[in-house]
Amino acid sequence: MWTERSNTGALSLPHRRAVLQGAALGFGAIAMRGLLDEEQQRLLPASLAQRIPARAKRVIFLFMHGGPSQIDTFDYKPLLQRDDGKPFPGQRPRVNFAKTETLMASPWKFAQHGQSGAWVSALFPEVAQVADRLCFVKSLHGTNPAHGGALLALHTGSDTFVRPSMGSWITYGLGTENQSLPGFITICPTLGHGGVANWSNAFLPAQFAGVPLGHAGLKAQDAKIAFVDGGDEKLQPLQLEALKAINAQHVATRPEEGALAARIAALETGFRMQRTAADLTDLSGESAATLALYGVDEAKTEKFGRQCLLARRSAEAGVRFIQCTHSYKWDQHEQLKGLHESNAAEVDKPIAGLIKDLAAHGLLDDTLVLWAGEFGRTPTRQGAMGEAAGRDHNPHGFTVFMAGGGVKPGCSYGATDDYGWFAAENKVHVHDLHATLLHILGIDHEKLTFRHAGRDFRLTDTAGNVIHDILA
């Protein structure tokens, strides 16, 4: 019925204008298909999360770039204190990142806190106050002793290949709760040791890439989503209306080219994001008490405190994965005492404030907070004696902690050896940590896959076991 005859009288293929005009719903069907595809992507949890009861809806990842020392923070080792200055009695790793000397006791006193009796060093007096909300994993281990490889392994599950970050996998699996904001935000991320690859979508669709708010070289108060400045509240709606009129005129004179509804919708989405993103980073409505809770009113804690407060606001707004990075300060090959004290003083109050504030806002029950560095540090001394001494990289045994939805509060899981060098009891690989995070969010890590280059990939590659003993 829709064929046309050429000048020679032969039948030709249907004219595209006639096909579109004659189709039952024309562009309406195409638009509806697009809307349904978008809705299906947004509701992707229905196909994944229902397999496992979700314990949390979102993640806040507090990343300590450089490698904080587990034996000076949360992994108390009495024998290390006793045997200060003696040779390490065990076998050292086959590959050592650098030359280290004898055992070195921690310069800080440890004490037990809360009903759980969690061991916390004097470096973290504020975090110690929320010890009963924390779940420590003291037996994490990886394989790469270099910052770049270790960062990539922690963030993407691979230290050798370009892979999507865990934030990208999570937003791919769960979608977003707010169509006007990115599902994955990284605040003041590091630009070194893998840089953007640590928050990249790699081969996943582009909408699952992490969106940076500033970078490590900027002050947190200047951290914004690039090219989103809020615009002029009166002018931008007028601009959108003008664009709509131009597009409508274009369609009227060239109906065979189709409608531009998708382009108009994209402009409207961009406008919504401008308004929402600008509101997200505006702290002017926060009370003085809240700013003080995070340490935003103090020079020492202002930068990371602002990051943590933005993380809480992002969680409230429906962002699925939020990362705050304390960069790049924890790599103490020397001056351990002075620099670890300075680093901890910058993050201690903001971390405790975030956990308290999430609880006060009713968000901690369905938000998982993860604190981690890319590795720990050796129990042996590196460099000079006394306060000038440092510790080397140690990927073989280190500590992370979690809080909030999905994990047992007041829990301590796993252990390193007597001196804190190697994971020894209930060992947890980075793949196991990723499998557990996905499980808490209601995702089976073996089923969250994406076909690329002829094979199915996943965050945990071909490994990973859920740590069921830490689950609430």
N, C-alpha and C positions, 0 to 999 in steps of 0.2 A: 504493500500500500504506500510505502514511503520512498519507493524508488523513483528516479527521474530519468527521462530519456535525454540522450545527448543530441547534438545537431544532426547526427547521422541516423538517429532513430533507435540506436542500440540502448539496451538497458544499462544504466550506470549504478554505482554503489549509492546507498542512501545518502542524502545530503545531511550533514551534521546538524544544521539548523532544524531541519524537518524532524530528525530523530529526537532532538531535545524537546521540540514543541509537541511532538506526539507522544512522548513518554508519559506514563500515567502521572508521575509526580515531578518529572523534569529535575530541575536543580534542587527542588525540595527534597527529593530522595537522596541526592548526593549530599546535601547539607545534613539531612537526618543521619546518614551513614557516618559522616564525620563526627556528629554529636554523640552517636552511639559508641563509636570507637573511643572518643575521649572519655565517655562515661565508663566504658569497660576498663580503660587504663586506670582511671581513678579508683574504680572498685575492684582492682586486681586482688586485694586481700581476700575476697570471697573465694578465690580459687586456691589460695595458699594458706592463709592464716587459719581457716576452718579445720585444717588437718591437725593442728596443735592449738590448744587453748592459749591465747596470747596473754602474757603476764604484764606486758608494757606496750605502750604505743609509740614511744620515741626514745632516742638516745641523746645524751649530752656527753661528749667525749672531751675530757680535760687532758690535753697532751703536754707532757713535760719534755720538751725537746732537748736532747743532749744525754740523757740517761742518769736520773737520780739514783743515788746509792741506796739499795735496799737495806743494807746492814747499818745504815745511819739514819734510817727513817722509820721503818715498820717491822723489820726482821731482826729481832734482838738475838744476839749470839753471845752468851756468857763466856764460852771458851775463847772467843776472839778477844774479849776483854782480858781474860786471864793470860793468854799466850802472846800478848803484844810483843813484837820484836823477834819472835821465834820463826823458824822456817815453816812454811805450809807443809803439814805432814802427809797430805795426799798427793795424788798425781795431778799435775797441772794439765790444762787442755793441750791437745796435740799441736794446735795452732794458737799462738799467743799474739795478740794485737801489738803489744809492746813489752818491753822488759819491766818486770816488777820485782820488788825486793821481799822482805820478810812481812809477816802478818802485822797489821796495824789496827789497833783498837779504835772503836768509834770515839770521837771527841765529845759525844753527847750522851747524857744520861737517858735511860729508858725507864718508863713507868707504865703500870697497867691502869687502864681507864675503863669506867663504866661497869655495868653488871657483867659484861662479856669478858672483862679483864684483858682487853686488847692492848698489846704492847705498842706504844708510840713514843718516839724520841722527843726530846725537848725542842726539836726543830719545828714541831707542829702542835703547839698548845691549843690552837683553835679547833683544828681537826680532831684533836683528842676529846673535845667536848661532845662531838657527835659520833664517838667510836661505836656506840651501840647501834647505830644505823648502818654501819659499814660492814662489808663482806670482803675480807682480804683473801687473795689468792697468792700464796707465797712460793709457788713452785713453777712459775711460768718460765719457759725457755724457748729460745730460737736457735738459729744456726749461724747468723751473720754477725761478726764482731765490728763491722764498719757502719757508720751512721747511715749512709745512703741506703745500703741493702737492708739494714734493720728497720729503718723507717718504712720502706716500701713493703717489707714483709708484714709489719704491724698494720699498715693501712690497707694493703691490697691482697695480702696472702701470698705474694710472690716477691722474691728479692732479685730476680733475674729477668723477668719479662714485664712488659707493660700490661697491667691488668686493671680492671675497675676497682675503685676504692670501696671499702665496706659501706660508706655512706651512700654511694651510688647503687650498690647491690640492694641495700635496704629500701631506698626509695623506688627502685625498680620493682621490688617485691611487694611493697605496701602502698605505693602511690603517695599522694599528698592529702593533707587535711584542709589545705587552704589554697584555692586556685589562684589567689592573688599573690602568693609568695612561693619562692623555690622550696622544694622538699628537702634540700640539703644545703646548709649554710656553713661555711668555715670562717671563723672570725680571726683576723690577723694571722693568717697562716704563714708558715715558713716558706721562703723562696729557695732554700738550699736543700741539699741531701734528697734530691728527687723532685723538690719543688711541686709544681702543679700536678705531677704524676701521682702525688699522694692524695689528691682529691679529684682526680680525673675520672670520667666515665669510660675511658678507653674505648672498647668496642660496643658498649651499651649505647642505646639512643642518647642523643645529646641532652635531652631534657633531664637526664639523671646525673649530670655533672654537678660537682659542688660549686656553689656560687660564693666567691670570696667577698667578705666585708673587709676592705682594706688589705693590708699585708703586714708582715712582721716589722717592716721598716717605717710604718706609720704609727702615730699615737692612736690609742684606741678611740679617743674622742673624734678622730678624723676617719674612722672606719665606716665606710659606706659601701653600698652596692654600686659598682661602677656604672656610670651613665644614668643613674637614677637619682635625681636631685629634688624630686617633688614637683618641679615646674610651677607654673602660675595657675592657681586654682580657678581663676576666672577665665584665663586665656585658653587653657588647654581644651576644655569642653567645646569652646567656640571653634578651635582648630579641628577637632574631631568632626563637628557638624559640617564644617566647610569641606573636609575630605569626603564625608558621606555624600554631599551634594555633587562634588566633582565625579565621584565614582558612579553615582546614579546617572549622571549625564553621559558618562562614558558607556555604560551598559545600554542606555536608551539608543545611542547612535551606532553601537556595535553589538547587537544582541548575539551574533554568532560567536563572540569571544567569551560569552558566559558572564555570570555575575561575579562580583568581587566581594561577596559576603565574607569569605574566609579572611581576606586582607583587612576588611573593616573590623572583624572580630578580633584579629591579632592586635590592631591598634587599640581597641578598647581594653584588651587584656593588659597590654603594656601600660595603659593609663591607670588601671586598677593597681598594678604592681607599684607604679610610682607613688601613688598615694599611700599604699599599705607599707611599702618599704621605708618611706620617709617617716611614717609614724613609728615604725619598729625601732629605729635608732634614736628617736627623740626621748631623752630621759627627763625632760622638764616636768613631766607629770608625776614622777616618782617622789615619794616623801623623803624628807631629810633623814628619817629613821632608816628607811630602806637603803639610801645611799651610804649611810654609816655602817649598816650591816655588812655591805659588800666591801667597805673600805674605799669607796669612790671619793670620799672626802679627804683622803690622806694621800700624800704624794707617793709613798712607798707602794701602796696597794691600788692606786687609782687605775692603772692600765689593765691589770688582770681582773680587778673588781668590776670594771666597766664591761669587760668581755663576759664575765659570769652573769651579770645583770642582763645583758643582751641575750644571753642563752636562755634565761628564765622567760624573758619576754617573747623570744622566738618559740619556746615550748608552748606558751599560752596561745600564741597565734596559729599553732598547728604545723610548725615546721617539724619534719620527721627526724632529721639527723642534724645536730648542731655540734660543731667542734670549736673549742677554745684552745689556742696554742700559746704556751709560755716558751718563747723562742729567743734565741738558741743559747741557753744559759747553764745547763746542768752538766756540762762536759768537763768535770774537774780532774784533769790530769795533774794539776797542782793547785795549791791554795784551796784545798777541800773545805777546811773549816770556815774560812771567811766567806767564800763564795756560796757554799751550800746554805749558810745562815742567811745571806742576803737573798738568795733565790726563794727559800722557804718563806721568808718574811713577806715577799711580794705576793705569794699565792695562798698562804695559810688561811688568812681571814676571808678572802673571797670564796674559797672552796667551802669552808664551813658555812658562810653566809648563804651560798647557793643552796646547799642541802636544807638548811633551816627554812629558807624562803620558799623552796619548792614544797616543803611539808606544809607551811602556813597557807599556801595557795591551793592545797589539795592536789598538787601535781606530782608529788613524789611517788604516790602509789602506782602511777602508770608511766613514769619516766625512769629510765635506767641511766644512772650516772656512772661513767667509767673514768678512772684516773690511771694513767700509765705513761711510762717513758718507753723508748724503743728498746732499751735493755737496762741492766743494772751495772754494778761496778764490782771490781775484785776486792777481796778481803786483804789483799797485800798492798803494800805501799809502792807508789810510783814517785820517783824524783827525790827531792830533798827531804830531810827530817823535819819534825816539828810541824808548825802551822803551814809551812810551805809545801807539805806533802800532799799528794793526790792519790787517786785510784784510777785504774785502767778500765776499759770497756769489759763488760761481762754479760754475754747473751745466754749463759748456761744456767742461770738461776736468778730470778728477780721477782719483785712483788708488784702487783696491781691491786687496786681495790674498786669495788662497785658499791652502789647504794641505790635504793629505790625499788621500783616494781620488778618483781621476778626473782630477787635474790634474798637469802636469809640474812636478816640483820644480826649484827653481833657475831658473825661467823668468821672463822679462820680455817682455810683449806690448804693442804699441802705444806711442804717444808723443804728447805734446802739442807745441805749437810751442816755439820757442827760449826763451820766457819762461814757459811753463806755463799760458797762458790758455785755449787752444782745443785740443781733441782734433784731431790732425792726421794721424796715421799709424795704420792699422788701427783706425778708430774703432769703439767699442763702445757701443751704446745700452743703456739699462736693459732694454729688451725682449730684447736679445741676451744680456745677463747672465742673465735669467730662463730663456730658452730653453736656455742652456748648463747651468744648474743642473738643470733637469728632465732634460736629456739624460744628465747624469752619473748621475742616479738611475734611469735606464732608461726615461724617459718621453718620448714624442714630443710636443713642446709644441703641435703643431697638432692632435693627436688627444685631448688631455686637455681635454674640453669639458663644459659643463653648459648645458642649455637653460633659459632664463629669459626671461620677457616676450616670447616669440615668436622668440627667436634663440639661437644657440649662442655662449656666451662662453668665453673661455680667458684664462689669465694674461697671455699675450703679445698679446692683442687680435687685430689683423690683421697683426702684424709679428713681428720676432724671427728672428735667425739664430744657429745654434750656432757658437761659436768653436772650431772643430776644432783649430786650431794650438796650443791650450793643453792639449789632452787627452792624458793619458798613454797 
